Amino acid sequence: MDMHTVVVGTSGTTAEDVVAVARHGARVELSAAAVEALAAARLIVDALAAKPEPVYGVSTGFGALASRHISPELRAQLQRNIVRSHAAGMGPRVEREVVRALMFLRLKTVASGHTGVRPEVAQTMADLLNAGITPVVHEYGSLGCSGDLAPLSHCVLTLMGEGDAEGPDGTVRPAGELLAAHGITPVELREKEGLALLNGTDGMLGMLVMALADLKNLYTSADITAALSLEALLGTDKVLAPELHAIRPHPGQGVSADNMLRVLAGSGLTGHHQDDAPRVQDAYSVRCAPQVNGAGRDTLDYAAVVAGRELASSVDNPVVLPDGRVESNGNFHGAPVAYVLDFLAIVAADLGSICERRTDRLLDKNRSHGLPPFLADDAGVDSGLMIAQYTQAALVSEMKRLAVPASADSIPSSAMQEDHVSMGWSAARKLRTAVDNLARIVAVELYAATRAVEIRAAQGLTPAPASQAAVAALRAAGAEGPGPDRFLAPDLAAADTFVREGRLVAAVEPVTGPLA
């Protein structure tokens, strides 16, 4: 567990905070202002609970059952029951980092003082995170409206000391046992608290924030691999000139072109060795890399804006307003997040597609401008990287299927009370698979391009200093260079780890300077 501490206030939670808690085990503390806001909002809820008039979520049932007024002696049971009944997930367990993001983001909203949850409940949520206790949450159960109900309900079930959870040692045990072992007292929910703890977009938002962090690294890595492929194919770097991108001023396009140009600085391969097969222009997958990569970067920037807005939001229904009103609303609807999750799956699929096309070009002797077939040592006896491209193509094909939007679908629920839902959780789940696949696809292009660059060096040409740094670092990471056929899966796995851990970017930046 990282001893870095994230302080949760009434506002100001950042994407970096989410990643620190979800992935790196940062500790969580409530600020004094958050505790004060929690207590103030709770006084309002308690006052409403004492009145004879029904208030949704405080003294009524939920969803299609909201018309029933619940008497005071049944309200604690009502809050327990909503959690137990809504903890109805099925399928494989969701990853630990996703569940921690889910829990942390719900705590963030609770701490805003707009939910009416007691301070001691919020503190127990923080205690669970700090103890490394992770509720068992299942793949299926959220329609993304009213928020991520089933996943959050499984988290609240653990808060109550019920259901199953994973301890810090990775062992799944009854939640009550884990809480007792860490000296944590299970909460007894009161009016509104059960509803407030499960009525948010926290799961889809957490997955969006982590996907953005991963994709930022992968887009920079893809700029590097595109540059390596251009170099290995003896392409021209003239298409990367800043003045060409200034006249079509999409921000991401200019950034990608600049990244590629810096990787290629000092290359002895680009644009100088076409005498055997003169070319007026390089293929689109090479020449248009900044346009494709850049459009994806701009989509990431828009998704980050949406994530930032959502991080600044207090998503609950009903909410406690500063003037003391408790009002119903539709802020739990996941559409804003669901759309950008789907947008990201689309651009990730297209980035994977253009990477694969460059890889295929490197392996085809008819289009590679002097490289051996499949980059094999002794073509015919050796198959080289033929099947590495098959694997990459299979991943790209799945990426295209994952790019089909989830948010365009809606299945009515709750006896037609919730008659239009976002499917944002589903969009987030498939994006996680897409991001994993994209890392593998970029890794295959890197593996092929570095081998091709080394072959060019053996032909007497001088790669760019940044290219040489990338090759050296990848080889040191365990992905071997040109030579006779060998068991290839370990090399590809090493390249995959190298890319997804950000080590490709780290390898070239001492030469290029910081890349965007």
Steps between C-alpha positions, in 0.01 A plus 500: 500500500631845402516729803408801286180653642208643303289747698133497398330834538164637393647551152827493310552126442727444198559221252844454656331443837284225351798320347703535821230336711379244245835377368763600751326450834521863613342563840183705528413766755192719538566871534352694790285693252360175361411373848326831574306486172397141565368589844311805374328307222409222741318747726281592203420135425421429865262796511320380189481146636316631807226665291176319412523592129668235280841591351643279225793293617452610860155371591381327180580193295719520190459501124162363397420452871552867589130560568503307829559699819724307741437530872798590726536155653552343154746749356821335615372173357414683176859623464646154569255340261582727208866408533437127533252486213707716269818297562388273217809491278606194308799379304878531555646725766586855401866599534621631835603840361153556357332420832737731689426780251128431542523521880722808500282693256188423702680630806590812303133569430393417855762745632352782292223542756221457246396145590397512864725209604634518858869580555561165671380312190739698279783428743425128484520518120845654534597235755412221255719653230790552740474143628527365143160330526346466154136391461423224252325675210375313194523579130126526431234698684528866401296672229675830571177652634417564785876488501696181560244350737603137533878561516458771764255283694761225532736764644243621751426139596862473615461827689214331688719198575314273261592315180854418392810715462868461419751576772834673447660156463278422199287240682122525469322465834164594654497879531405487869814303579722743310350804669542342842862407424574867422303645790233653277143514632234426234265791433129495583335702227246769578257703290622571146843345554445175312371687198773766519776239501391317186355768275795630294711474185813413696593173331483630146680820603780309673554285193497811278766671712728195495445445126604859432822448696576184304408648162718806551801269527385285207448797267849629570634146454314473169659825378837339572418172325360689200829690476700176526291342223537806278876484552521124434299543180739774381213746499522878498471714809415806290129433562561573867609860443327737745385736224297220340312432823455868581267538199270229641521602864353206687701506823561126529622473142770757560606326821531159334693640205739676736550182704582303186733766364698506825534120501631513143748783555844404372379193309708378209207300360219748436447616147849431367500142374228468236716457193398136457129580518432875484186615680316826467301433818497246782194286568219649706580289808842668506427845362173557687612371840488851659149557370367171641698507823421868543126459456512235771694739724233766454234246595697417815511870584121527468451188712729651765279812508194282562686304769601826666142620507386171646772511765364841600145364523294370791296223342213384720120496503357672691765757585533737794528858373673784687166669576379188683278357229523128417409466134461214255697527174639301209871564550565130551448435128828379352461635145778765516752240617366216285538699178866581552576143607362391164688777316825375652431142392453627144825697482692221674377256235611732220841551657539123526397466137760745365773339715417161350513635144852633555606167652367313198689735269826436687455124449405505130810487278301659216429814704782520754765642264776251552418328829498117502162319486334507845830637634616138506864399536482236224159537336347164424696324768392774742151651517616811685218715632228360275283373784569799723305697242222238510475555875495875449228467235287289734531768765405772251196301391383478861567871545259573216230292669565679829457835321128433451336752737337375818338837566278471191310222676241531776289236674220635723498387862323549835150449358564772237591763761858483378406484135820638346840391629858581395681164494804697614635215714495273193677768296768521770547125525558458127731802492723331759533201267567732207777681688665169591484389137637831374809463719565160343447636148744788555745251648492284186568801279785600729647150485480491120624855450802461728597179324466677164710795622772258614495332160545841334794568732653171390457623141727793586241769576495706820174516700404809697650525850152471653435185295825351621398578861163328450664192350757474779240536775265244345782249461602556863138432598522149355358538148778368275610637164535350151609139464374148431146409606444447872211470744343838430230539767744595780654772282157643422402485866817690591420765237145526632619561857760746371232707325225493762738593783606813310855380453504568124424866560754510783766346273483766230435813704863543613573546128187682381413698810152461656241372253136604525 
